[in-house]
Amino acid sequence: MKIITFLLSLLLIGNFIYGQTTIEDGEEVSGVWTVANSPYTVMGEAIILQDETLTIEAGVEVKFKIGCTGDRA
């Protein structure tokens, strides 16, 4: 039981330290993407509105998950 608790604690701490941000398909984005919240996983399309800006800091990891999201026949 102690080992399981220890491993779960490491997992939670790892997620807190390294962060992760998911951008849903069609989500509007702006502002600054930081290394602290990296990696950013874009689940389709991220939208930057005409009068907005998105700054991506050096070292930020951006992943794109595109294509078929359903079961293949």
PDB file of N, CA, C and O in Angstrom:
ATOM      1  N   MET A   1       0.823  -1.194   0.000  1.00  0.00           N
ATOM      2  CA  MET A   1       0.000   0.000   0.000  1.00  0.00           C
ATOM      3  C   MET A   1       0.867   1.257   0.000  1.00  0.00           C
ATOM      4  O   MET A   1       0.531   2.234  -0.669  1.00  0.00           O
ATOM      5  N   LYS A   2       1.968   1.246   0.736  1.00  0.00           N
ATOM      6  CA  LYS A   2       2.857   2.403   0.788  1.00  0.00           C
ATOM      7  C   LYS A   2       3.480   2.676  -0.576  1.00  0.00           C
ATOM      8  O   LYS A   2       3.671   3.831  -0.958  1.00  0.00           O
ATOM      9  N   ILE A   3       3.795   1.616  -1.304  1.00  0.00           N
ATOM     10  CA  ILE A   3       4.405   1.784  -2.631  1.00  0.00           C
ATOM     11  C   ILE A   3       3.412   2.427  -3.585  1.00  0.00           C
ATOM     12  O   ILE A   3       3.780   3.319  -4.348  1.00  0.00           O
ATOM     13  N   ILE A   4       2.168   1.992  -3.554  1.00  0.00           N
ATOM     14  CA  ILE A   4       1.143   2.559  -4.424  1.00  0.00           C
ATOM     15  C   ILE A   4       0.937   4.036  -4.105  1.00  0.00           C
ATOM     16  O   ILE A   4       0.842   4.856  -5.018  1.00  0.00           O
ATOM     17  N   THR A   5       0.869   4.380  -2.839  1.00  0.00           N
ATOM     18  CA  THR A   5       0.709   5.772  -2.427  1.00  0.00           C
ATOM     19  C   THR A   5       1.901   6.602  -2.899  1.00  0.00           C
ATOM     20  O   THR A   5       1.726   7.720  -3.384  1.00  0.00           O
ATOM     21  N   PHE A   6       3.088   6.070  -2.759  1.00  0.00           N
ATOM     22  CA  PHE A   6       4.298   6.762  -3.200  1.00  0.00           C
ATOM     23  C   PHE A   6       4.280   7.006  -4.705  1.00  0.00           C
ATOM     24  O   PHE A   6       4.587   8.110  -5.155  1.00  0.00           O
ATOM     25  N   LEU A   7       3.925   5.992  -5.483  1.00  0.00           N
ATOM     26  CA  LEU A   7       3.892   6.125  -6.938  1.00  0.00           C
ATOM     27  C   LEU A   7       2.830   7.124  -7.389  1.00  0.00           C
ATOM     28  O   LEU A   7       3.071   7.909  -8.307  1.00  0.00           O
ATOM     29  N   LEU A   8       1.680   7.105  -6.767  1.00  0.00           N
ATOM     30  CA  LEU A   8       0.632   8.078  -7.097  1.00  0.00           C
ATOM     31  C   LEU A   8       1.080   9.493  -6.754  1.00  0.00           C
ATOM     32  O   LEU A   8       0.789  10.430  -7.497  1.00  0.00           O
ATOM     33  N   SER A   9       1.773   9.654  -5.657  1.00  0.00           N
ATOM     34  CA  SER A   9       2.289  10.969  -5.276  1.00  0.00           C
ATOM     35  C   SER A   9       3.281  11.477  -6.311  1.00  0.00           C
ATOM     36  O   SER A   9       3.242  12.648  -6.687  1.00  0.00           O
ATOM     37  N   LEU A  10       4.171  10.605  -6.773  1.00  0.00           N
ATOM     38  CA  LEU A  10       5.128  11.000  -7.808  1.00  0.00           C
ATOM     39  C   LEU A  10       4.426  11.424  -9.091  1.00  0.00           C
ATOM     40  O   LEU A  10       4.828  12.394  -9.734  1.00  0.00           O
ATOM     41  N   LEU A  11       3.387  10.702  -9.458  1.00  0.00           N
ATOM     42  CA  LEU A  11       2.634  11.025 -10.658  1.00  0.00           C
ATOM     43  C   LEU A  11       1.988  12.395 -10.539  1.00  0.00           C
ATOM     44  O   LEU A  11       2.062  13.201 -11.467  1.00  0.00           O
ATOM     45  N   LEU A  12       1.361  12.663  -9.413  1.00  0.00           N
ATOM     46  CA  LEU A  12       0.711  13.958  -9.201  1.00  0.00           C
ATOM     47  C   LEU A  12       1.719  15.091  -9.163  1.00  0.00           C
ATOM     48  O   LEU A  12       1.474  16.153  -9.734  1.00  0.00           O
ATOM     49  N   ILE A  13       2.839  14.886  -8.505  1.00  0.00           N
ATOM     50  CA  ILE A  13       3.881  15.910  -8.443  1.00  0.00           C
ATOM     51  C   ILE A  13       4.448  16.158  -9.833  1.00  0.00           C
ATOM     52  O   ILE A  13       4.684  17.307 -10.208  1.00  0.00           O
ATOM     53  N   GLY A  14       4.668  15.108 -10.594  1.00  0.00           N
ATOM     54  CA  GLY A  14       5.185  15.255 -11.955  1.00  0.00           C
ATOM     55  C   GLY A  14       4.260  16.073 -12.829  1.00  0.00           C
ATOM     56  O   GLY A  14       4.721  16.927 -13.586  1.00  0.00           O
ATOM     57  N   ASN A  15       2.967  15.829 -12.739  1.00  0.00           N
ATOM     58  CA  ASN A  15       2.007  16.615 -13.515  1.00  0.00           C
ATOM     59  C   ASN A  15       1.995  18.066 -13.064  1.00  0.00           C
ATOM     60  O   ASN A  15       1.846  18.966 -13.890  1.00  0.00           O
ATOM     61  N   PHE A  16       2.147  18.308 -11.777  1.00  0.00           N
ATOM     62  CA  PHE A  16       2.147  19.671 -11.260  1.00  0.00           C
ATOM     63  C   PHE A  16       3.409  20.405 -11.701  1.00  0.00           C
ATOM     64  O   PHE A  16       3.334  21.559 -12.124  1.00  0.00           O
ATOM     65  N   ILE A  17       4.547  19.763 -11.610  1.00  0.00           N
ATOM     66  CA  ILE A  17       5.813  20.406 -11.949  1.00  0.00           C
ATOM     67  C   ILE A  17       5.897  20.686 -13.447  1.00  0.00           C
ATOM     68  O   ILE A  17       6.288  21.780 -13.852  1.00  0.00           O
ATOM     69  N   TYR A  18       5.536  19.717 -14.260  1.00  0.00           N
ATOM     70  CA  TYR A  18       5.735  19.844 -15.690  1.00  0.00           C
ATOM     71  C   TYR A  18       4.536  20.429 -16.423  1.00  0.00           C
ATOM     72  O   TYR A  18       4.672  20.834 -17.578  1.00  0.00           O
ATOM     73  N   GLY A  19       3.378  20.487 -15.799  1.00  0.00           N
ATOM     74  CA  GLY A  19       2.215  21.092 -16.422  1.00  0.00           C
ATOM     75  C   GLY A  19       1.823  20.407 -17.721  1.00  0.00           C
ATOM     76  O   GLY A  19       2.579  19.612 -18.280  1.00  0.00           O
ATOM     77  N   GLN A  20       0.684  20.717 -18.163  1.00  0.00           N
ATOM     78  CA  GLN A  20       0.195  20.262 -19.456  1.00  0.00           C
ATOM     79  C   GLN A  20      -1.087  21.012 -19.722  1.00  0.00           C
ATOM     80  O   GLN A  20      -1.918  21.176 -18.828  1.00  0.00           O
ATOM     81  N   THR A  21      -1.251  21.470 -20.953  1.00  0.00           N
ATOM     82  CA  THR A  21      -2.440  22.226 -21.308  1.00  0.00           C
ATOM     83  C   THR A  21      -3.061  21.605 -22.544  1.00  0.00           C
ATOM     84  O   THR A  21      -2.374  21.359 -23.536  1.00  0.00           O
ATOM     85  N   THR A  22      -4.357  21.353 -22.487  1.00  0.00           N
ATOM     86  CA  THR A  22      -5.084  20.819 -23.631  1.00  0.00           C
ATOM     87  C   THR A  22      -5.938  21.923 -24.225  1.00  0.00           C
ATOM     88  O   THR A  22      -6.688  22.593 -23.515  1.00  0.00           O
ATOM     89  N   ILE A  23      -5.820  22.107 -25.539  1.00  0.00           N
ATOM     90  CA  ILE A  23      -6.637  23.060 -26.277  1.00  0.00           C
ATOM     91  C   ILE A  23      -7.640  22.246 -27.074  1.00  0.00           C
ATOM     92  O   ILE A  23      -7.265  21.476 -27.958  1.00  0.00           O
ATOM     93  N   GLU A  24      -8.910  22.420 -26.759  1.00  0.00           N
ATOM     94  CA  GLU A  24      -9.959  21.639 -27.424  1.00  0.00           C
ATOM     95  C   GLU A  24     -10.151  22.106 -28.867  1.00  0.00           C
ATOM     96  O   GLU A  24      -9.822  23.244 -29.201  1.00  0.00           O
ATOM     97  N   ASP A  25     -10.682  21.233 -29.722  1.00  0.00           N
ATOM     98  CA  ASP A  25     -10.935  21.558 -31.121  1.00  0.00           C
ATOM     99  C   ASP A  25     -11.864  22.766 -31.216  1.00  0.00           C
ATOM    100  O   ASP A  25     -12.941  22.781 -30.620  1.00  0.00           O
ATOM    101  N   GLY A  26     -11.437  23.777 -31.970  1.00  0.00           N
ATOM    102  CA  GLY A  26     -12.249  24.974 -32.173  1.00  0.00           C
ATOM    103  C   GLY A  26     -12.131  26.001 -31.071  1.00  0.00           C
ATOM    104  O   GLY A  26     -12.834  27.011 -31.105  1.00  0.00           O
ATOM    105  N   GLU A  27     -11.265  25.781 -30.093  1.00  0.00           N
ATOM    106  CA  GLU A  27     -11.114  26.711 -28.970  1.00  0.00           C
ATOM    107  C   GLU A  27     -10.378  27.981 -29.423  1.00  0.00           C
ATOM    108  O   GLU A  27      -9.409  27.913 -30.180  1.00  0.00           O
ATOM    109  N   GLU A  28     -10.855  29.135 -28.945  1.00  0.00           N
ATOM    110  CA  GLU A  28     -10.191  30.402 -29.220  1.00  0.00           C
ATOM    111  C   GLU A  28      -9.033  30.573 -28.243  1.00  0.00           C
ATOM    112  O   GLU A  28      -9.191  30.369 -27.040  1.00  0.00           O
ATOM    113  N   VAL A  29      -7.865  30.949 -28.770  1.00  0.00           N
ATOM    114  CA  VAL A  29      -6.675  31.100 -27.946  1.00  0.00           C
ATOM    115  C   VAL A  29      -6.064  32.478 -28.168  1.00  0.00           C
ATOM    116  O   VAL A  29      -6.172  33.056 -29.249  1.00  0.00           O
ATOM    117  N   SER A  30      -5.422  32.988 -27.128  1.00  0.00           N
ATOM    118  CA  SER A  30      -4.670  34.241 -27.212  1.00  0.00           C
ATOM    119  C   SER A  30      -3.793  34.325 -25.971  1.00  0.00           C
ATOM    120  O   SER A  30      -3.871  33.469 -25.090  1.00  0.00           O
ATOM    121  N   GLY A  31      -2.965  35.349 -25.904  1.00  0.00           N
ATOM    122  CA  GLY A  31      -2.109  35.519 -24.732  1.00  0.00           C
ATOM    123  C   GLY A  31      -0.744  34.912 -24.950  1.00  0.00           C
ATOM    124  O   GLY A  31      -0.195  34.964 -26.051  1.00  0.00           O
ATOM    125  N   VAL A  32      -0.193  34.330 -23.884  1.00  0.00           N
ATOM    126  CA  VAL A  32       1.160  33.768 -23.933  1.00  0.00           C
ATOM    127  C   VAL A  32       1.115  32.308 -23.510  1.00  0.00           C
ATOM    128  O   VAL A  32       0.569  31.972 -22.459  1.00  0.00           O
ATOM    129  N   TRP A  33       1.692  31.445 -24.336  1.00  0.00           N
ATOM    130  CA  TRP A  33       1.880  30.052 -23.961  1.00  0.00           C
ATOM    131  C   TRP A  33       3.267  29.955 -23.359  1.00  0.00           C
ATOM    132  O   TRP A  33       4.255  30.326 -23.992  1.00  0.00           O
ATOM    133  N   THR A  34       3.340  29.448 -22.120  1.00  0.00           N
ATOM    134  CA  THR A  34       4.586  29.434 -21.364  1.00  0.00           C
ATOM    135  C   THR A  34       5.168  28.026 -21.242  1.00  0.00           C
ATOM    136  O   THR A  34       4.461  27.028 -21.380  1.00  0.00           O
ATOM    137  N   VAL A  35       6.458  27.973 -20.982  1.00  0.00           N
ATOM    138  CA  VAL A  35       7.133  26.693 -20.762  1.00  0.00           C
ATOM    139  C   VAL A  35       6.531  25.992 -19.550  1.00  0.00           C
ATOM    140  O   VAL A  35       6.429  24.766 -19.531  1.00  0.00           O
ATOM    141  N   ALA A  36       6.132  26.759 -18.540  1.00  0.00           N
ATOM    142  CA  ALA A  36       5.575  26.180 -17.316  1.00  0.00           C
ATOM    143  C   ALA A  36       4.301  25.383 -17.581  1.00  0.00           C
ATOM    144  O   ALA A  36       4.014  24.429 -16.859  1.00  0.00           O
ATOM    145  N   ASN A  37       3.541  25.754 -18.593  1.00  0.00           N
ATOM    146  CA  ASN A  37       2.289  25.054 -18.913  1.00  0.00           C
ATOM    147  C   ASN A  37       2.432  24.108 -20.096  1.00  0.00           C
ATOM    148  O   ASN A  37       1.445  23.543 -20.567  1.00  0.00           O
ATOM    149  N   SER A  38       3.659  23.935 -20.574  1.00  0.00           N
ATOM    150  CA  SER A  38       3.949  23.069 -21.709  1.00  0.00           C
ATOM    151  C   SER A  38       3.978  21.614 -21.254  1.00  0.00           C
ATOM    152  O   SER A  38       4.312  21.364 -20.095  1.00  0.00           O
ATOM    153  N   PRO A  39       3.652  20.653 -22.089  1.00  0.00           N
ATOM    154  CA  PRO A  39       3.302  20.804 -23.493  1.00  0.00           C
ATOM    155  C   PRO A  39       1.851  21.236 -23.680  1.00  0.00           C
ATOM    156  O   PRO A  39       0.996  20.950 -22.842  1.00  0.00           O
ATOM    157  N   TYR A  40       1.586  21.918 -24.770  1.00  0.00           N
ATOM    158  CA  TYR A  40       0.231  22.271 -25.179  1.00  0.00           C
ATOM    159  C   TYR A  40      -0.185  21.255 -26.227  1.00  0.00           C
ATOM    160  O   TYR A  40       0.505  21.072 -27.230  1.00  0.00           O
ATOM    161  N   THR A  41      -1.309  20.595 -25.997  1.00  0.00           N
ATOM    162  CA  THR A  41      -1.819  19.623 -26.957  1.00  0.00           C
ATOM    163  C   THR A  41      -3.066  20.204 -27.593  1.00  0.00           C
ATOM    164  O   THR A  41      -4.070  20.427 -26.916  1.00  0.00           O
ATOM    165  N   VAL A  42      -3.005  20.450 -28.898  1.00  0.00           N
ATOM    166  CA  VAL A  42      -4.117  21.021 -29.645  1.00  0.00           C
ATOM    167  C   VAL A  42      -4.893  19.869 -30.268  1.00  0.00           C
ATOM    168  O   VAL A  42      -4.378  19.133 -31.110  1.00  0.00           O
ATOM    169  N   MET A  43      -6.153  19.729 -29.833  1.00  0.00           N
ATOM    170  CA  MET A  43      -6.982  18.595 -30.250  1.00  0.00           C
ATOM    171  C   MET A  43      -7.788  18.941 -31.502  1.00  0.00           C
ATOM    172  O   MET A  43      -9.012  18.809 -31.507  1.00  0.00           O
ATOM    173  N   GLY A  44      -7.120  19.375 -32.539  1.00  0.00           N
ATOM    174  CA  GLY A  44      -7.809  19.730 -33.781  1.00  0.00           C
ATOM    175  C   GLY A  44      -7.357  21.090 -34.251  1.00  0.00           C
ATOM    176  O   GLY A  44      -6.265  21.235 -34.800  1.00  0.00           O
ATOM    177  N   GLU A  45      -8.211  22.106 -34.034  1.00  0.00           N
ATOM    178  CA  GLU A  45      -7.944  23.442 -34.545  1.00  0.00           C
ATOM    179  C   GLU A  45      -7.998  24.457 -33.407  1.00  0.00           C
ATOM    180  O   GLU A  45      -8.949  24.467 -32.625  1.00  0.00           O
ATOM    181  N   ALA A  46      -6.979  25.310 -33.316  1.00  0.00           N
ATOM    182  CA  ALA A  46      -6.965  26.419 -32.364  1.00  0.00           C
ATOM    183  C   ALA A  46      -7.219  27.691 -33.164  1.00  0.00           C
ATOM    184  O   ALA A  46      -6.647  27.877 -34.238  1.00  0.00           O
ATOM    185  N   ILE A  47      -8.070  28.561 -32.644  1.00  0.00           N
ATOM    186  CA  ILE A  47      -8.477  29.757 -33.379  1.00  0.00           C
ATOM    187  C   ILE A  47      -7.931  31.001 -32.686  1.00  0.00           C
ATOM    188  O   ILE A  47      -8.145  31.205 -31.492  1.00  0.00           O
ATOM    189  N   ILE A  48      -7.220  31.831 -33.457  1.00  0.00           N
ATOM    190  CA  ILE A  48      -6.761  33.135 -32.971  1.00  0.00           C
ATOM    191  C   ILE A  48      -7.611  34.176 -33.682  1.00  0.00           C
ATOM    192  O   ILE A  48      -7.536  34.307 -34.904  1.00  0.00           O
ATOM    193  N   LEU A  49      -8.415  34.915 -32.936  1.00  0.00           N
ATOM    194  CA  LEU A  49      -9.305  35.906 -33.532  1.00  0.00           C
ATOM    195  C   LEU A  49      -8.511  37.050 -34.152  1.00  0.00           C
ATOM    196  O   LEU A  49      -7.350  37.270 -33.808  1.00  0.00           O
ATOM    197  N   GLN A  50      -9.140  37.769 -35.060  1.00  0.00           N
ATOM    198  CA  GLN A  50      -8.487  38.790 -35.871  1.00  0.00           C
ATOM    199  C   GLN A  50      -7.712  39.821 -35.051  1.00  0.00           C
ATOM    200  O   GLN A  50      -6.580  40.139 -35.416  1.00  0.00           O
ATOM    201  N   ASP A  51      -8.253  40.344 -33.990  1.00  0.00           N
ATOM    202  CA  ASP A  51      -7.594  41.395 -33.210  1.00  0.00           C
ATOM    203  C   ASP A  51      -6.825  40.862 -32.006  1.00  0.00           C
ATOM    204  O   ASP A  51      -6.436  41.641 -31.135  1.00  0.00           O
ATOM    205  N   GLU A  52      -6.600  39.564 -31.939  1.00  0.00           N
ATOM    206  CA  GLU A  52      -5.894  38.938 -30.826  1.00  0.00           C
ATOM    207  C   GLU A  52      -4.510  38.484 -31.277  1.00  0.00           C
ATOM    208  O   GLU A  52      -4.227  38.412 -32.473  1.00  0.00           O
ATOM    209  N   THR A  53      -3.655  38.180 -30.307  1.00  0.00           N
ATOM    210  CA  THR A  53      -2.329  37.632 -30.608  1.00  0.00           C
ATOM    211  C   THR A  53      -2.063  36.436 -29.708  1.00  0.00           C
ATOM    212  O   THR A  53      -2.604  36.328 -28.608  1.00  0.00           O
ATOM    213  N   LEU A  54      -1.230  35.555 -30.196  1.00  0.00           N
ATOM    214  CA  LEU A  54      -0.767  34.418 -29.416  1.00  0.00           C
ATOM    215  C   LEU A  54       0.746  34.417 -29.492  1.00  0.00           C
ATOM    216  O   LEU A  54       1.322  34.341 -30.577  1.00  0.00           O
ATOM    217  N   THR A  55       1.392  34.502 -28.331  1.00  0.00           N
ATOM    218  CA  THR A  55       2.850  34.445 -28.245  1.00  0.00           C
ATOM    219  C   THR A  55       3.226  33.097 -27.647  1.00  0.00           C
ATOM    220  O   THR A  55       2.702  32.704 -26.605  1.00  0.00           O
ATOM    221  N   ILE A  56       4.129  32.397 -28.308  1.00  0.00           N
ATOM    222  CA  ILE A  56       4.592  31.099 -27.822  1.00  0.00           C
ATOM    223  C   ILE A  56       6.049  31.273 -27.420  1.00  0.00           C
ATOM    224  O   ILE A  56       6.909  31.534 -28.261  1.00  0.00           O
ATOM    225  N   GLU A  57       6.321  31.125 -26.111  1.00  0.00           N
ATOM    226  CA  GLU A  57       7.684  31.298 -25.601  1.00  0.00           C
ATOM    227  C   GLU A  57       8.621  30.245 -26.175  1.00  0.00           C
ATOM    228  O   GLU A  57       8.204  29.138 -26.517  1.00  0.00           O
ATOM    229  N   ALA A  58       9.897  30.611 -26.275  1.00  0.00           N
ATOM    230  CA  ALA A  58      10.920  29.660 -26.697  1.00  0.00           C
ATOM    231  C   ALA A  58      10.948  28.470 -25.738  1.00  0.00           C
ATOM    232  O   ALA A  58      10.889  28.647 -24.521  1.00  0.00           O
ATOM    233  N   GLY A  59      11.035  27.285 -26.278  1.00  0.00           N
ATOM    234  CA  GLY A  59      11.097  26.077 -25.462  1.00  0.00           C
ATOM    235  C   GLY A  59       9.754  25.423 -25.198  1.00  0.00           C
ATOM    236  O   GLY A  59       9.699  24.331 -24.633  1.00  0.00           O
ATOM    237  N   VAL A  60       8.657  26.081 -25.604  1.00  0.00           N
ATOM    238  CA  VAL A  60       7.320  25.503 -25.418  1.00  0.00           C
ATOM    239  C   VAL A  60       7.123  24.387 -26.435  1.00  0.00           C
ATOM    240  O   VAL A  60       7.443  24.545 -27.613  1.00  0.00           O
ATOM    241  N   GLU A  61       6.596  23.262 -25.971  1.00  0.00           N
ATOM    242  CA  GLU A  61       6.288  22.137 -26.848  1.00  0.00           C
ATOM    243  C   GLU A  61       4.805  22.187 -27.198  1.00  0.00           C
ATOM    244  O   GLU A  61       3.948  22.253 -26.317  1.00  0.00           O
ATOM    245  N   VAL A  62       4.513  22.153 -28.513  1.00  0.00           N
ATOM    246  CA  VAL A  62       3.133  22.151 -28.988  1.00  0.00           C
ATOM    247  C   VAL A  62       2.917  20.876 -29.784  1.00  0.00           C
ATOM    248  O   VAL A  62       3.655  20.583 -30.725  1.00  0.00           O
ATOM    249  N   LYS A  63       1.892  20.118 -29.394  1.00  0.00           N
ATOM    250  CA  LYS A  63       1.555  18.870 -30.077  1.00  0.00           C
ATOM    251  C   LYS A  63       0.185  19.046 -30.723  1.00  0.00           C
ATOM    252  O   LYS A  63      -0.692  19.704 -30.164  1.00  0.00           O
ATOM    253  N   PHE A  64       0.007  18.458 -31.897  1.00  0.00           N
ATOM    254  CA  PHE A  64      -1.281  18.529 -32.594  1.00  0.00           C
ATOM    255  C   PHE A  64      -1.850  17.124 -32.757  1.00  0.00           C
ATOM    256  O   PHE A  64      -1.181  16.219 -33.255  1.00  0.00           O
ATOM    257  N   LYS A  65      -3.088  16.964 -32.331  1.00  0.00           N
ATOM    258  CA  LYS A  65      -3.815  15.707 -32.511  1.00  0.00           C
ATOM    259  C   LYS A  65      -4.945  16.005 -33.498  1.00  0.00           C
ATOM    260  O   LYS A  65      -5.961  16.596 -33.131  1.00  0.00           O
ATOM    261  N   ILE A  66      -4.759  15.595 -34.738  1.00  0.00           N
ATOM    262  CA  ILE A  66      -5.753  15.889 -35.765  1.00  0.00           C
ATOM    263  C   ILE A  66      -6.169  14.603 -36.451  1.00  0.00           C
ATOM    264  O   ILE A  66      -5.525  13.564 -36.300  1.00  0.00           O
ATOM    265  N   GLY A  67      -7.241  14.683 -37.197  1.00  0.00           N
ATOM    266  CA  GLY A  67      -7.679  13.524 -37.963  1.00  0.00           C
ATOM    267  C   GLY A  67      -8.897  12.883 -37.332  1.00  0.00           C
ATOM    268  O   GLY A  67      -9.658  13.530 -36.613  1.00  0.00           O
ATOM    269  N   CYS A  68      -9.066  11.619 -37.609  1.00  0.00           N
ATOM    270  CA  CYS A  68     -10.221  10.853 -37.157  1.00  0.00           C
ATOM    271  C   CYS A  68     -10.220  10.723 -35.646  1.00  0.00           C
ATOM    272  O   CYS A  68      -9.252  10.243 -35.057  1.00  0.00           O
ATOM    273  N   THR A  69     -11.317  11.156 -35.014  1.00  0.00           N
ATOM    274  CA  THR A  69     -11.430  11.017 -33.576  1.00  0.00           C
ATOM    275  C   THR A  69     -12.358   9.880 -33.173  1.00  0.00           C
ATOM    276  O   THR A  69     -12.425   9.512 -32.001  1.00  0.00           O
ATOM    277  N   GLY A  70     -13.063   9.332 -34.136  1.00  0.00           N
ATOM    278  CA  GLY A  70     -13.986   8.253 -33.820  1.00  0.00           C
ATOM    279  C   GLY A  70     -13.392   6.903 -34.154  1.00  0.00           C
ATOM    280  O   GLY A  70     -12.240   6.802 -34.577  1.00  0.00           O
ATOM    281  N   ASP A  71     -14.194   5.863 -33.959  1.00  0.00           N
ATOM    282  CA  ASP A  71     -13.745   4.515 -34.302  1.00  0.00           C
ATOM    283  C   ASP A  71     -13.713   4.354 -35.816  1.00  0.00           C
ATOM    284  O   ASP A  71     -14.574   4.865 -36.532  1.00  0.00           O
ATOM    285  N   ARG A  72     -12.729   3.652 -36.272  1.00  0.00           N
ATOM    286  CA  ARG A  72     -12.654   3.392 -37.709  1.00  0.00           C
ATOM    287  C   ARG A  72     -13.470   2.164 -38.039  1.00  0.00           C
ATOM    288  O   ARG A  72     -13.466   1.175 -37.306  1.00  0.00           O
ATOM    289  N   ALA A  73     -14.170   2.243 -39.155  1.00  0.00           N
ATOM    290  CA  ALA A  73     -15.017   1.137 -39.577  1.00  0.00           C
ATOM    291  C   ALA A  73     -14.215   0.099 -40.320  1.00  0.00           C
ATOM    292  O   ALA A  73     -14.765  -0.912 -40.755  1.00  0.00           O
TER     293      ALA A  73
END
